[in-house]
Amino acid sequence: MCTVLCIGMSWNLFAQVPVRPDDHFFRKRIVNRISLVEKINRPLVHHESNLYTDNQKFSEQEGMVASLINGLKAGKYQAYDPYDWKKTLNYQELESKMKEYDSALDMKLEGEEEEEDWESDFETKDEVFGAGEEEVWEDDASGDNDWNDEWEEDVIEEDDEEKDRPYKADLAPYEEVIHMVEDRIFDKNRSMMVNQIDFFEVIWVDPSGILPEKVLARFKWEDVKDQLQLTKWKTRANDASSLSIAQALEMRMFHSFLINVGGQGVRSLWEAEKRRQDLVEFEHHLWSY
């Protein structure tokens, strides 16, 4: 009972309350890069089957990225183009972008396979089938080919089924990194520093690490907050104390490093830690004892 009460009190303490612009004594725009492969951040993209859980509190149990896409598919909100806030994206437009990224990855893989098979194109039939077997191969080619026709028909039927099958994206390339953009504000009315989340950037990462990262879409916090309230944040230690991802983000239950502070890019992990510490010391020096 105490554990549940303490969790509820701590969430209310960290819950985001909009700060009036007139109460902004200090404000910095921060871009947090959250590596979703880190152990502390894995609950944000934890996939859990409904067959193995009896918790009916959360309707979304496949992580943050899947929940954002599912909410967009259901028409609960709109996504935004990563380079133009005036351009909105619906699910069909987002799906076409995901297919484009998949095709770019497939083209890269096909190019690698062609390079590997380059030398094999110059092999002779004797090297492939062995000396004396070439004539047998030619005899088989002139014989009954009914089994070849049946195999080709099966391949054509499978291709038709794949075309009719609805598209299901592989979310693995999107579950490695996410950017959270927020404002670090000192509220002079409450005399405290608060973090006000603005939007998220869903990032596509090439699994091989060759192609550059691409921003798939942006999602505003105010639009997706209710959706993230329905998304489970998996607690490894205790199934009875699972939170929503919205609660976990507001309570800062994740690890990130800064990549941009006030419009100035951060070039190294050392600089990211220094900029974070500068913000902490700035708040500390506002007080005198």
Backbone bond lengths (Angstrom), bond angles and torsions (degrees), N, CA, C in turn:
res aa  C-N    CA-C-N  psi(-1)  N-CA   C-N-CA  omega(-1)  CA-C   N-CA-C  phi
1 M - - - 1.466 - - 1.526 110.67 -
2 C 1.343 114.70 -42.92 1.460 118.76 -179.74 1.518 110.70 -65.94
3 T 1.361 115.36 -38.72 1.465 118.60 -179.02 1.517 111.37 -62.35
4 V 1.346 116.50 -46.56 1.463 120.54 179.63 1.517 110.79 -63.58
5 L 1.338 117.68 -40.92 1.463 121.68 -179.67 1.521 110.75 -65.11
6 C 1.353 116.18 -41.81 1.471 119.93 -179.30 1.528 110.97 -65.53
7 I 1.337 115.78 -40.15 1.461 119.17 178.21 1.518 110.92 -62.82
8 G 1.348 116.46 -43.04 1.450 120.32 178.71 1.520 112.25 -63.83
9 M 1.329 117.11 -40.84 1.464 120.65 178.80 1.522 111.15 -66.15
10 S 1.363 116.18 -41.52 1.459 118.49 -178.98 1.528 111.14 -66.66
11 W 1.341 116.67 -36.27 1.462 118.42 179.06 1.523 110.45 -66.79
12 N 1.353 117.15 -41.76 1.463 119.46 177.65 1.517 111.09 -62.30
13 L 1.333 116.05 -32.41 1.453 119.64 179.30 1.519 111.37 -67.33
14 F 1.356 116.55 -39.09 1.457 121.21 -176.91 1.523 112.94 -94.50
15 A 1.341 117.80 -5.76 1.458 120.36 -178.52 1.525 109.94 -58.06
16 Q 1.314 114.83 140.17 1.455 119.50 -174.61 1.522 111.33 -76.08
17 V 1.313 114.94 123.19 1.460 122.35 174.63 1.520 107.04 -113.20
18 P 1.329 118.28 121.23 1.470 119.38 -178.82 1.521 111.87 -55.85
19 V 1.322 115.46 135.89 1.455 121.77 179.99 1.522 108.85 -97.19
20 R 1.328 116.71 128.73 1.461 120.17 178.65 1.524 110.30 -62.56
21 P 1.315 118.70 138.43 1.472 120.05 179.10 1.518 113.04 -54.74
22 D 1.338 118.05 -32.60 1.466 120.16 -179.75 1.524 112.21 -68.72
23 D 1.348 116.78 -17.80 1.467 120.64 -178.81 1.529 112.16 -97.19
24 H 1.336 117.59 8.43 1.459 120.75 178.76 1.533 109.30 -80.21
25 F 1.335 116.45 96.72 1.463 119.90 174.87 1.523 110.36 -78.32
26 F 1.343 116.33 -33.47 1.457 122.23 -179.60 1.532 107.84 -149.89
27 R 1.346 116.48 141.49 1.467 120.16 -179.92 1.524 109.87 -150.43
28 K 1.333 115.25 135.48 1.455 121.85 174.77 1.520 108.66 -135.39
29 R 1.340 116.43 133.88 1.462 121.07 175.19 1.539 108.49 -83.90
30 I 1.337 115.56 123.30 1.460 122.60 -174.66 1.525 109.05 -117.16
31 V 1.325 116.69 137.40 1.461 122.05 172.51 1.521 107.61 -114.00
32 N 1.337 116.20 113.66 1.459 122.80 179.67 1.524 109.33 -96.56
33 R 1.304 116.63 130.73 1.464 122.09 173.07 1.527 108.04 -100.66
34 I 1.325 116.05 114.99 1.462 121.93 -177.19 1.523 107.76 -104.67
35 S 1.318 116.60 113.87 1.462 121.40 177.00 1.532 107.86 -83.05
36 L 1.326 116.32 111.91 1.459 121.05 -174.45 1.519 112.52 -78.98
37 V 1.331 117.78 -2.71 1.465 120.50 176.41 1.524 111.43 -91.18
38 E 1.334 117.71 -8.43 1.455 120.36 175.08 1.525 109.85 -69.24
39 K 1.316 115.26 148.31 1.467 120.07 -175.75 1.524 111.84 -60.63
40 I 1.325 117.54 -41.26 1.459 120.21 -177.45 1.526 111.56 -69.07
41 N 1.351 117.16 -23.90 1.465 120.92 -177.68 1.525 113.30 -97.45
42 R 1.325 118.43 -5.48 1.459 120.19 -178.36 1.526 113.52 -59.55
43 P 1.351 120.05 -34.14 1.476 118.70 177.41 1.520 114.29 -58.73
44 L 1.340 118.03 -20.42 1.461 120.37 179.56 1.526 112.23 -70.20
45 V 1.334 117.63 -22.71 1.468 121.04 -179.78 1.527 110.28 -127.61
46 H 1.314 116.48 27.36 1.464 120.42 -179.77 1.523 110.29 -72.50
47 H 1.333 116.42 128.65 1.461 122.38 177.66 1.526 108.80 -99.96
48 E 1.309 115.77 127.71 1.464 120.45 -179.59 1.520 108.98 -135.68
49 S 1.314 116.26 128.13 1.459 121.20 -179.06 1.523 110.62 -74.52
50 N 1.339 115.65 142.91 1.466 119.94 176.88 1.522 112.61 -65.60
51 L 1.342 116.62 -17.19 1.466 120.15 -179.27 1.520 112.15 -72.41
52 Y 1.334 116.99 -20.81 1.459 120.20 -174.28 1.526 112.73 -111.20
53 T 1.281 117.89 14.89 1.456 120.27 179.31 1.519 109.85 -137.72
54 D 1.323 115.25 147.10 1.467 120.76 177.15 1.528 111.13 -111.98
55 N 1.325 115.62 13.79 1.462 120.50 -178.77 1.528 108.85 -88.18
56 Q 1.318 116.34 109.77 1.459 121.62 -178.96 1.530 112.57 -94.89
57 K 1.325 116.83 8.35 1.460 120.72 -177.38 1.519 111.73 -72.17
58 F 1.338 115.99 -32.63 1.461 120.98 -174.77 1.524 109.24 -113.98
59 S 1.310 115.44 123.79 1.470 120.36 178.57 1.519 111.89 -83.73
60 E 1.334 118.04 -20.83 1.464 123.09 178.61 1.526 108.37 -110.81
61 Q 1.340 115.64 120.50 1.457 119.71 -176.36 1.525 111.99 -132.55
62 E 1.331 116.48 26.99 1.459 120.41 -179.96 1.526 112.20 -119.15
63 G 1.316 117.18 20.40 1.453 120.00 173.75 1.515 113.67 96.58
64 M 1.313 114.33 174.34 1.462 122.52 -172.34 1.517 112.98 -68.83
65 V 1.329 117.37 -46.48 1.467 120.92 -176.01 1.527 110.27 -65.45
66 A 1.326 116.76 -46.47 1.467 120.48 178.91 1.518 111.03 -61.92
67 S 1.328 117.14 -38.03 1.459 120.87 179.82 1.523 111.48 -66.35
68 L 1.329 117.72 -41.30 1.467 120.68 178.70 1.522 111.01 -61.82
69 I 1.334 116.52 -41.82 1.466 120.32 -179.75 1.522 110.60 -70.49
70 N 1.335 117.67 -39.25 1.465 120.52 178.94 1.530 111.42 -64.72
71 G 1.321 117.00 -39.57 1.455 120.21 177.60 1.515 112.19 -64.47
72 L 1.338 115.46 -38.31 1.471 119.90 176.33 1.519 110.34 -65.89
73 K 1.327 116.77 -40.69 1.466 121.10 179.89 1.521 111.02 -64.36
74 A 1.340 116.59 -34.96 1.460 120.96 179.49 1.520 112.75 -78.09
75 G 1.326 117.97 -5.13 1.462 121.38 178.75 1.514 114.56 79.17
76 K 1.336 118.17 21.54 1.464 120.99 -178.62 1.527 111.90 -75.12
77 Y 1.328 116.95 -26.91 1.465 121.24 -178.81 1.513 108.07 -160.30
78 Q 1.317 115.97 179.23 1.458 122.91 178.82 1.531 109.16 -115.48
79 A 1.316 115.75 147.32 1.456 120.73 170.11 1.531 108.65 -91.33
80 Y 1.325 115.94 171.50 1.454 120.70 -177.30 1.521 110.11 -128.48
81 D 1.323 114.09 147.39 1.456 120.22 176.82 1.527 109.03 -62.63
82 P 1.337 118.13 138.44 1.471 119.84 -176.46 1.518 114.82 -66.15
83 Y 1.335 118.06 -13.52 1.460 120.30 -177.25 1.526 113.79 -121.44
84 D 1.337 116.57 2.25 1.463 119.40 -178.35 1.527 109.13 -153.45
85 W 1.337 116.06 109.31 1.465 120.01 -178.68 1.527 112.15 -68.39
86 K 1.324 117.44 -20.07 1.457 119.79 -179.50 1.530 112.47 -77.54
87 K 1.328 116.90 -13.16 1.461 121.48 -178.11 1.523 109.88 -103.63
88 T 1.333 115.98 116.86 1.456 121.13 178.37 1.528 109.94 -94.68
89 L 1.329 115.18 158.18 1.455 122.15 -180.00 1.521 109.04 -125.79
90 N 1.330 116.68 128.40 1.454 119.83 171.37 1.524 108.63 -92.53
91 Y 1.333 116.37 -177.09 1.464 119.19 -175.45 1.520 112.03 -65.44
92 Q 1.332 117.97 -39.28 1.458 120.48 -179.04 1.528 111.05 -62.49
93 E 1.330 116.84 -40.47 1.462 120.20 179.15 1.528 111.01 -69.45
94 L 1.338 116.11 -37.37 1.464 119.13 177.08 1.525 110.73 -66.55
95 E 1.307 116.51 -39.59 1.468 120.97 179.08 1.520 111.21 -63.01
96 S 1.327 117.52 -39.55 1.468 120.30 178.91 1.528 110.34 -64.97
97 K 1.333 118.03 -35.91 1.457 120.31 176.89 1.528 111.09 -67.04
98 M 1.324 116.61 -38.83 1.461 120.38 178.74 1.525 110.82 -65.92
99 K 1.335 116.94 -38.80 1.462 120.12 175.87 1.527 110.94 -64.08
100 E 1.323 116.34 -37.17 1.469 120.67 178.71 1.527 110.78 -62.89
101 Y 1.337 116.88 -42.22 1.460 120.43 178.05 1.525 110.62 -66.72
102 D 1.334 117.09 -38.45 1.471 120.18 178.43 1.524 110.82 -64.40
103 S 1.332 117.26 -41.67 1.467 120.25 -179.66 1.524 110.77 -66.70
104 A 1.337 117.61 -36.48 1.470 119.91 177.43 1.524 110.35 -64.11
105 L 1.339 116.55 -37.96 1.450 119.89 177.95 1.525 111.25 -69.26
106 D 1.335 116.68 -39.50 1.466 120.25 178.22 1.528 111.30 -64.21
107 M 1.328 117.54 -40.12 1.469 120.83 178.33 1.522 110.79 -62.76
108 K 1.308 116.83 -38.79 1.467 119.94 179.10 1.528 110.77 -65.75
109 L 1.350 116.07 -41.68 1.455 119.99 179.29 1.530 111.19 -66.25
110 E 1.339 116.86 -39.30 1.463 119.73 178.11 1.526 111.05 -64.39
111 G 1.327 117.06 -37.39 1.453 120.03 177.21 1.520 112.19 -63.55
112 E 1.349 116.56 -37.90 1.461 119.89 177.77 1.522 110.83 -66.82
113 E 1.345 117.18 -39.97 1.460 120.16 179.54 1.531 110.98 -65.57
114 E 1.338 117.48 -37.23 1.461 120.23 179.10 1.531 110.77 -64.83
115 E 1.335 116.57 -37.07 1.461 119.12 178.00 1.525 111.24 -66.85
116 E 1.344 116.99 -38.46 1.454 120.45 179.97 1.530 111.47 -68.30
117 D 1.340 116.58 -34.03 1.462 120.59 -177.44 1.528 113.16 -89.76
118 W 1.325 117.49 5.24 1.458 120.52 -174.53 1.525 111.04 -62.89
119 E 1.333 117.30 -44.35 1.459 120.39 -177.91 1.522 111.44 -71.88
120 S 1.350 117.13 -32.50 1.457 119.93 -177.44 1.527 111.72 -67.54
121 D 1.323 118.54 -19.69 1.462 120.85 179.23 1.523 112.35 -67.33
122 F 1.322 117.63 -20.02 1.454 121.20 -177.18 1.529 112.65 -96.56
123 E 1.343 117.43 3.73 1.451 120.11 179.05 1.529 109.86 -73.30
124 T 1.333 115.61 144.17 1.459 120.52 178.96 1.506 110.42 -86.10
125 K 1.328 115.55 167.10 1.467 119.48 178.59 1.517 111.26 -63.89
126 D 1.342 117.41 -33.19 1.456 119.91 178.93 1.517 111.08 -64.77
127 E 1.344 116.92 -35.70 1.455 119.88 179.46 1.517 111.73 -70.63
128 V 1.327 115.94 -30.24 1.458 119.69 -177.09 1.521 111.25 -84.80
129 F 1.354 116.53 -49.47 1.459 120.15 -173.16 1.527 113.03 -101.56
130 G 1.318 117.96 -12.03 1.453 120.99 -177.87 1.516 110.76 89.81
131 A 1.313 114.97 150.67 1.466 120.11 -179.51 1.517 109.94 -64.97
132 G 1.325 116.89 138.74 1.450 121.95 178.09 1.505 114.07 88.90
133 E 1.337 118.76 -9.54 1.452 120.85 -179.04 1.513 112.26 -99.75
134 E 1.320 117.33 -5.38 1.466 120.88 -178.04 1.516 110.92 -65.55
135 E 1.367 116.22 -39.21 1.454 119.27 -179.19 1.520 111.39 -66.37
136 V 1.340 116.42 -39.06 1.468 119.80 177.95 1.520 110.33 -61.76
137 W 1.325 115.65 -40.28 1.477 120.04 178.88 1.523 110.77 -61.46
138 E 1.347 116.29 -42.95 1.461 119.40 -179.72 1.512 111.23 -66.84
139 D 1.343 117.85 -37.19 1.461 120.75 178.21 1.521 110.86 -63.90
140 D 1.354 115.83 -41.31 1.465 118.86 179.44 1.517 110.49 -64.52
141 A 1.330 116.71 -35.12 1.463 119.42 -177.83 1.517 111.50 -66.84
142 S 1.341 116.60 -29.53 1.459 119.25 -178.84 1.522 112.77 -89.03
143 G 1.335 116.75 -1.37 1.459 120.21 -177.25 1.506 112.22 -90.28
144 D 1.338 113.77 -152.26 1.466 120.98 -176.55 1.526 109.92 -74.54
145 N 1.301 117.61 125.58 1.470 122.09 -177.83 1.521 112.03 -116.78
146 D 1.317 116.95 29.09 1.463 118.41 -179.08 1.513 111.46 -62.70
147 W 1.360 116.09 -37.09 1.470 117.81 -178.21 1.523 110.60 -66.69
148 N 1.342 116.96 -30.99 1.462 119.34 176.27 1.521 111.00 -66.13
149 D 1.328 117.19 -41.09 1.458 120.98 179.20 1.523 111.08 -63.52
150 E 1.343 116.66 -42.07 1.459 119.75 179.24 1.521 110.69 -64.10
151 W 1.355 115.84 -39.86 1.466 118.87 -179.86 1.523 110.94 -64.93
152 E 1.344 117.07 -39.97 1.458 120.07 178.91 1.521 111.21 -65.36
153 E 1.337 117.46 -37.48 1.466 119.95 177.89 1.518 110.82 -64.87
154 D 1.350 116.83 -39.78 1.468 119.81 178.53 1.516 110.61 -63.84
155 V 1.336 116.90 -40.39 1.466 120.35 179.54 1.522 110.54 -63.71
156 I 1.347 117.16 -41.90 1.467 120.86 179.77 1.520 110.41 -63.78
157 E 1.353 117.28 -41.12 1.462 120.54 179.05 1.530 110.47 -64.95
158 E 1.347 117.99 -40.57 1.464 120.34 178.53 1.522 110.76 -64.77
159 D 1.341 118.00 -39.34 1.460 120.70 178.35 1.525 110.92 -63.21
160 D 1.331 117.33 -39.75 1.456 120.52 178.55 1.527 110.75 -65.47
161 E 1.334 117.09 -39.05 1.459 120.17 178.82 1.525 111.10 -65.24
162 E 1.332 117.20 -38.74 1.459 119.94 178.80 1.523 111.61 -65.30
163 K 1.330 116.71 -35.93 1.468 119.22 178.63 1.521 111.10 -67.37
164 D 1.350 117.17 -38.38 1.458 120.94 -178.93 1.513 112.44 -77.68
165 R 1.335 117.48 -19.43 1.453 121.24 -177.57 1.524 110.21 -70.55
166 P 1.351 118.76 134.79 1.470 120.08 179.66 1.521 111.48 -64.19
167 Y 1.317 115.75 148.55 1.462 120.97 -176.77 1.527 110.13 -73.22
168 K 1.315 116.24 131.18 1.458 122.54 176.35 1.519 107.35 -127.02
169 A 1.299 116.09 112.54 1.459 120.89 -174.72 1.521 110.54 -77.10
170 D 1.324 114.74 147.62 1.457 121.52 171.44 1.526 107.49 -85.63
171 L 1.326 116.79 115.51 1.457 121.07 -174.14 1.523 113.48 -84.44
172 A 1.324 117.87 -4.05 1.463 119.87 -177.71 1.532 112.87 -55.90
173 P 1.356 120.23 -44.91 1.472 118.73 179.51 1.530 113.71 -65.70
174 Y 1.338 118.24 -16.34 1.465 121.68 -178.81 1.525 112.27 -99.20
175 E 1.328 117.32 -2.92 1.463 121.43 -176.08 1.524 111.61 -111.78
176 E 1.316 115.82 33.53 1.465 120.68 175.15 1.524 112.03 -109.28
177 V 1.322 116.75 -36.85 1.467 121.09 -176.60 1.522 108.74 -143.69
178 I 1.322 116.25 143.46 1.453 121.54 170.23 1.526 107.99 -142.79
179 H 1.326 116.57 144.36 1.463 121.32 178.11 1.524 109.42 -104.61
180 M 1.322 115.13 133.24 1.464 121.02 176.15 1.530 107.69 -117.64
181 V 1.315 116.19 118.37 1.466 122.35 -178.41 1.517 108.18 -102.48
182 E 1.316 116.11 129.05 1.461 121.27 -176.41 1.519 110.35 -146.45
183 D 1.321 114.98 167.90 1.462 122.41 175.67 1.518 108.80 -109.43
184 R 1.327 116.23 128.51 1.461 122.09 173.35 1.521 106.71 -93.24
185 I 1.333 116.10 110.41 1.467 121.88 -170.22 1.531 109.52 -121.55
186 F 1.317 115.50 134.17 1.462 119.40 169.19 1.525 107.83 -96.78
187 D 1.331 114.41 113.23 1.460 122.02 -177.47 1.524 108.39 -86.37
188 K 1.346 116.59 109.45 1.464 119.33 -178.05 1.514 112.52 -72.74
189 N 1.325 117.10 -15.96 1.460 119.77 176.99 1.530 110.71 -74.65
190 R 1.326 116.76 -41.11 1.466 121.42 178.21 1.526 112.59 -98.80
191 S 1.325 117.46 -6.71 1.470 122.72 179.69 1.525 111.14 56.17
192 M 1.329 116.12 50.98 1.458 120.19 179.35 1.525 109.85 -153.54
193 M 1.330 114.62 153.78 1.444 121.09 177.12 1.524 108.73 -88.04
194 V 1.323 116.84 130.05 1.465 121.46 -178.54 1.523 108.77 -126.22
195 N 1.335 114.55 154.71 1.464 121.90 176.20 1.519 108.11 -108.86
196 Q 1.307 116.88 120.55 1.461 122.28 -177.55 1.524 108.64 -113.92
197 I 1.350 116.43 103.68 1.463 121.61 -177.82 1.522 109.60 -67.68
198 D 1.330 115.84 137.01 1.464 121.04 -179.96 1.531 111.30 -107.59
199 F 1.335 117.81 -57.01 1.464 119.47 -178.80 1.519 110.22 -157.87
200 F 1.343 114.75 169.64 1.467 122.68 178.34 1.530 108.83 -118.34
201 E 1.313 115.09 153.64 1.459 122.27 171.98 1.528 108.18 -120.93
202 V 1.328 116.45 119.93 1.458 121.59 175.86 1.526 107.63 -87.10
203 I 1.338 116.37 125.59 1.461 122.71 -170.83 1.525 110.18 -110.20
204 W 1.340 116.09 135.30 1.465 121.88 171.15 1.515 108.19 -94.77
205 V 1.339 116.05 126.85 1.465 122.10 -178.72 1.519 108.67 -119.64
206 D 1.322 116.88 127.67 1.462 122.03 177.32 1.525 108.93 -65.81
207 P 1.349 119.00 122.48 1.473 120.23 -179.14 1.523 113.74 -57.72
208 S 1.339 117.33 -30.48 1.464 120.10 -179.92 1.526 112.47 -83.20
209 G 1.321 117.46 -13.29 1.451 120.60 179.90 1.506 114.88 77.52
210 I 1.338 117.92 14.72 1.472 121.52 -178.39 1.526 111.08 -93.26
211 L 1.324 116.54 -51.99 1.460 120.36 -179.67 1.524 110.17 -75.11
212 P 1.322 119.02 147.74 1.467 121.19 -179.71 1.520 111.65 -70.94
213 E 1.320 115.48 157.73 1.464 121.17 177.38 1.525 110.34 -65.98
214 K 1.322 115.46 150.84 1.460 121.36 177.12 1.521 108.64 -134.14
215 V 1.330 115.76 140.44 1.462 120.93 176.03 1.517 108.37 -83.65
216 L 1.324 116.57 119.17 1.463 120.66 -179.19 1.522 110.89 -73.22
217 A 1.325 117.15 -50.96 1.467 120.94 -177.14 1.522 108.90 -167.34
218 R 1.323 113.98 167.02 1.460 121.69 175.17 1.523 110.01 -114.02
219 F 1.331 115.24 145.61 1.465 121.53 178.74 1.524 108.65 -130.93
220 K 1.327 116.65 125.55 1.460 120.71 179.34 1.520 110.44 -76.39
221 W 1.319 115.60 139.66 1.459 121.84 -177.76 1.522 111.87 -60.29
222 E 1.309 117.38 -42.91 1.464 120.37 -178.42 1.522 111.14 -64.68
223 D 1.325 118.10 -28.43 1.464 121.10 179.49 1.521 111.91 -76.84
224 V 1.328 116.46 -39.98 1.472 120.34 -170.62 1.518 113.06 -101.70
225 K 1.322 118.43 1.16 1.465 120.13 -176.40 1.527 111.52 -60.46
226 D 1.334 117.32 -44.86 1.462 119.93 179.77 1.529 111.34 -63.75
227 Q 1.328 117.17 -36.95 1.460 120.83 177.72 1.528 110.76 -65.02
228 L 1.333 116.69 -41.58 1.462 120.17 179.66 1.527 112.17 -72.11
229 Q 1.335 117.10 -20.84 1.462 119.55 172.84 1.524 111.41 -67.05
230 L 1.330 116.65 -25.04 1.463 121.82 179.68 1.517 112.11 -93.18
231 T 1.334 117.48 3.05 1.463 122.20 -176.02 1.518 109.54 -104.19
232 K 1.305 115.72 129.79 1.470 121.09 -173.89 1.518 111.61 -78.16
233 W 1.326 115.02 132.70 1.459 123.46 168.84 1.518 106.91 -102.74
234 K 1.319 116.34 108.24 1.456 122.08 -171.10 1.520 111.77 -73.89
235 T 1.340 116.24 121.45 1.448 121.63 173.75 1.524 108.68 -91.97
236 R 1.322 116.70 120.62 1.457 119.81 -176.88 1.525 112.51 -69.71
237 A 1.331 116.72 -30.67 1.462 119.87 -172.46 1.516 113.24 -81.84
238 N 1.348 117.29 -31.72 1.461 118.82 -171.64 1.525 109.12 -151.69
239 D 1.337 117.04 115.89 1.459 120.93 179.83 1.522 112.53 -69.12
240 A 1.328 117.71 -18.10 1.463 120.53 -178.10 1.520 112.58 -81.27
241 S 1.334 117.77 -10.61 1.467 119.86 -175.19 1.519 111.84 -118.45
242 S 1.324 117.68 28.27 1.462 120.03 178.63 1.523 110.48 -67.17
243 L 1.316 115.66 141.17 1.460 122.22 179.93 1.525 109.21 -110.38
244 S 1.304 115.14 173.69 1.461 119.62 170.33 1.523 108.57 -86.35
245 I 1.323 116.35 159.62 1.461 119.97 179.00 1.524 110.59 -65.43
246 A 1.330 117.66 -33.32 1.466 120.01 176.78 1.527 110.68 -61.23
247 Q 1.325 116.94 -42.14 1.465 120.14 177.90 1.524 110.96 -65.72
248 A 1.338 116.90 -42.21 1.462 119.93 -179.03 1.527 111.62 -63.41
249 L 1.325 117.37 -38.07 1.459 120.02 179.11 1.523 111.55 -69.43
250 E 1.317 116.80 -40.96 1.459 119.68 179.80 1.525 111.76 -68.81
251 M 1.335 116.99 -30.27 1.464 121.21 178.03 1.521 112.11 -86.95
252 R 1.340 117.91 2.57 1.470 123.96 176.77 1.523 111.07 61.94
253 M 1.321 117.06 41.32 1.459 121.68 -179.83 1.534 109.56 -92.80
254 F 1.314 115.09 60.93 1.461 122.75 178.48 1.516 108.10 -160.15
255 H 1.319 116.57 169.21 1.456 121.47 175.85 1.524 108.55 -119.49
256 S 1.318 116.03 139.08 1.462 121.31 178.55 1.516 108.85 -149.75
257 F 1.323 115.88 168.01 1.454 120.61 171.19 1.517 108.81 -133.61
258 L 1.313 115.36 151.79 1.456 121.89 -173.72 1.525 110.60 -78.51
259 I 1.327 115.78 135.64 1.461 120.66 174.66 1.527 111.22 -117.75
260 N 1.332 116.66 -8.53 1.464 120.35 177.35 1.522 108.40 -159.66
261 V 1.330 115.24 132.07 1.469 121.12 179.31 1.516 107.77 -131.85
262 G 1.316 117.24 115.62 1.452 120.72 177.86 1.512 113.76 61.72
263 G 1.341 117.60 32.31 1.458 121.10 -179.81 1.510 114.74 85.04
264 Q 1.341 118.56 -0.78 1.453 122.50 179.12 1.523 109.10 -105.33
265 G 1.331 116.14 124.55 1.449 120.86 -178.90 1.512 112.85 -69.48
266 V 1.319 115.77 152.64 1.465 123.33 177.70 1.520 107.53 -108.80
267 R 1.329 117.27 130.86 1.462 121.32 -169.79 1.520 114.29 -102.38
268 S 1.317 118.79 -12.58 1.458 120.14 -176.89 1.519 109.47 -151.24
269 L 1.336 115.73 163.16 1.459 120.73 177.01 1.525 110.67 -65.46
270 W 1.322 116.30 -35.43 1.457 119.32 178.03 1.525 110.72 -62.33
271 E 1.328 116.52 -44.97 1.462 120.18 178.76 1.522 111.20 -66.04
272 A 1.338 117.37 -36.37 1.468 120.50 178.57 1.520 110.95 -61.79
273 E 1.334 116.69 -43.45 1.464 119.92 179.03 1.528 111.06 -67.28
274 K 1.333 116.55 -37.05 1.468 119.66 179.37 1.528 110.85 -65.86
275 R 1.351 117.03 -41.91 1.462 119.61 179.76 1.538 110.78 -66.05
276 R 1.326 116.13 -37.03 1.471 118.94 177.31 1.525 110.53 -64.62
277 Q 1.338 116.54 -43.28 1.462 120.44 -179.73 1.521 111.00 -66.79
278 D 1.319 117.53 -33.20 1.470 120.27 177.16 1.528 111.03 -62.14
279 L 1.324 117.12 -39.43 1.465 120.14 178.09 1.517 111.37 -66.59
280 V 1.322 116.64 -38.04 1.466 120.23 178.22 1.527 110.53 -65.45
281 E 1.322 116.90 -44.29 1.462 120.13 -179.29 1.525 111.29 -69.18
282 F 1.318 118.18 -33.61 1.462 120.20 176.79 1.527 110.55 -59.43
283 E 1.330 116.17 -46.27 1.467 119.05 177.96 1.526 110.74 -63.80
284 H 1.329 117.34 -39.09 1.454 120.45 -178.50 1.537 111.17 -63.99
285 H 1.326 116.75 -40.04 1.471 119.77 -175.49 1.528 112.35 -78.09
286 L 1.334 117.04 -6.65 1.465 118.17 174.33 1.526 112.38 -70.91
287 W 1.323 115.87 -17.86 1.454 120.41 -177.58 1.539 110.32 -103.90
288 S 1.299 115.86 146.89 1.471 122.15 174.03 1.525 108.29 -126.91
289 Y 1.324 115.38 140.87 1.461 119.88 -176.20 1.517 110.00 -119.07
